[in-house]
């Protein structure tokens, strides 16, 4: 909040904003909501060595194969990951997994991460993208 007549700051970070006072309560509320949304878009899930995926204030435990796939998806969060890259991350005794096996794992992971406000989108014929689920905002109500 800046005082009337003060020079407004230059905001170079999308997680920063300002409003001149006095400001209507509704303007402040809407600016704060926009700021929270922009800040949330810059958050990245974290996967610990024990196979627990955390995002915002929530977490879920994963099986070893789910953790293996999510390691790759988290490293490339928001970007396309080719199916071939994921199948190499999901091997069984040195053998590549089948297409159906990968699809089944992705289906299970989608169910597991949905309560965290995350989603895996399909890029047909190319691979998958893990991202924030815009239709399922943070479970904390942010």
TAJOTA-V365287 format. One record per helix or strand of 2 or more residues. SS is the DSSP state (helix for helix, strand for strand). FROM is the first residue (numbers start at 0). TO is the last residue. If there is no record, write none. Layout:
# TAJOTA-V365287
SS|FROM|TO ; SS|FROM|TO
This chain:
# TAJOTA-V365287
helix|24|40 ; strand|45|46 ; strand|51|54 ; strand|57|60 ; helix|63|74 ; strand|79|81 ; helix|82|88 ; strand|90|91 ; strand|94|95 ; helix|98|113 ; strand|117|122 ; strand|126|131
